[in-house]
Amino acid sequence: MADKKAIVIRISPEISKQLEKWAVDEFRSLNGQIEYLLQKALLEQGRLRKKN
């Protein structure tokens, strides 16, 4: 597994609640869901290359 950097983010309770529900719906942890969404946004903006 690649090393990962731990970060602290501050988000509203409502956003946190909705992200948790979304994560459960997609069988991910909250952390995994946030990472997935950030990666998807970076790919869509052309700021990250797809892995082969």
Stockholm file with secondary structure:
# STOCKHOLM 1.0

chainA/1-52         MADKKAIVIRISPEISKQLEKWAVDEFRSLNGQIEYLLQKALLEQGRLRKKN
#=GR chainA/1-52 SS CCCCCCCCCCCCHHHHHHHHHHHHHTTCCHHHHHHHHHHHHHHHTTSSCCCC
#=GC SS_cons        CCCCCCCCCCCCHHHHHHHHHHHHHTTCCHHHHHHHHHHHHHHHTTSSCCCC
//
